Amino acid sequence: QSVLAQPPSASETPGQRVTISCSGSSSNIGNNLVYWYQQLPGTAPKLLIYGNSQRPSGVPDRFSGSKSGTSASLAISGLRSEDEAEYYCAAWDDSLSGPVFGGGTKLTVL
Amino acid sequence: QVQLQGSGPRLVRPSETLSLTCTVSGDSITNFYWSWIRQPPGKGLEWIGYFFYSGRTNYNPSLKSRVTISGDTSKNQFSLNLRSLTAADTAVYYCARYRSNAWFDPWGQGTLVSVSS
């Protein structure tokens, strides 16, 4: 059971927009920054969003992050087949005194 | 460009100790914190711990009694030791540069470790 809750799966057709949610509590998302990682099949996770909504160099602006209260969201617009991957949210947890991850959301591009 | 390369055994016996090493290129391990994260087959990510070359460490409470993370500045490497292994420790083990909060970037390619007799 992950500390941060994500839907196990999401799907959408190419060109459309999809949103992936991440739900936590005041000990993690509510008081700390949120990060998102993309894991393509058979590869290591890659940083997608840092500091709630910042994109590292090289990440397309089709990817955006937001946070409200104890929840966060990752939005992907203009979906492409290469976006098919597992997406993980993460945040520092004050109770654990360490970082925690969501269980991951498998995105299927139909 | 920072790159991390993990290395170590792919098969370890139950009750034994796993030792993995991560070699860093393109950056000095004295500049940042460095971390290990694992992923059991078909499951999500679990943070194991992080360290700073000065000796400061922070471990996941669920693994703290069995984990040691340390570094060798002369080789620009850092290592993971996980003791008293069981089948539940079977996972892909990733090394990563740790900046703060839950900020891991970049990641190594991962090493699949199986615990089996």
Contacts between the chains, C-beta under 8 A, distances in Angstrom:
chain1	res1	chain2	res2	distance
A	2	B	44	6.0
A	32	B	101	5.9
A	32	B	102	7.8
A	33	B	101	5.0
A	33	B	102	7.5
A	33	B	103	7.9
A	34	B	102	7.7
A	35	B	101	7.0
A	35	B	102	4.7
A	35	B	103	5.7
A	35	B	104	7.8
A	37	B	45	7.7
A	37	B	104	7.6
A	43	B	109	7.9
A	44	B	94	5.7
A	44	B	107	4.2
A	44	B	108	6.5
A	44	B	109	5.6
A	44	B	110	5.1
A	45	B	45	6.8
A	45	B	94	7.3
A	45	B	104	7.6
A	45	B	107	5.7
A	46	B	106	7.7
A	46	B	107	7.0
A	47	B	103	7.4
A	47	B	104	6.8
A	47	B	105	4.0
A	47	B	106	7.5
A	50	B	103	5.5
A	50	B	105	7.6
A	51	B	103	8.0
A	56	B	105	6.9
A	88	B	44	6.8
A	88	B	45	5.8
A	90	B	45	7.7
A	90	B	102	3.7
A	90	B	104	7.8
A	91	B	101	6.9
A	91	B	102	5.2
A	92	B	101	4.3
A	92	B	102	5.6
A	96	B	60	7.4
A	96	B	61	6.5
A	97	B	58	7.0
A	97	B	61	7.8
A	98	B	47	5.9
A	98	B	49	7.8
A	98	B	58	6.1
A	98	B	59	7.8
A	98	B	60	5.8
A	98	B	61	7.6
A	99	B	47	4.9
A	99	B	101	6.7
A	99	B	102	3.8
A	99	B	104	7.8
A	100	B	47	7.0
A	100	B	102	7.3
A	101	B	44	5.9
A	101	B	45	4.3
A	101	B	46	7.1
A	101	B	47	6.9
A	101	B	102	7.6
A	102	B	44	7.2
A	103	B	44	4.7
A	104	B	44	4.7
A	104	B	45	7.4
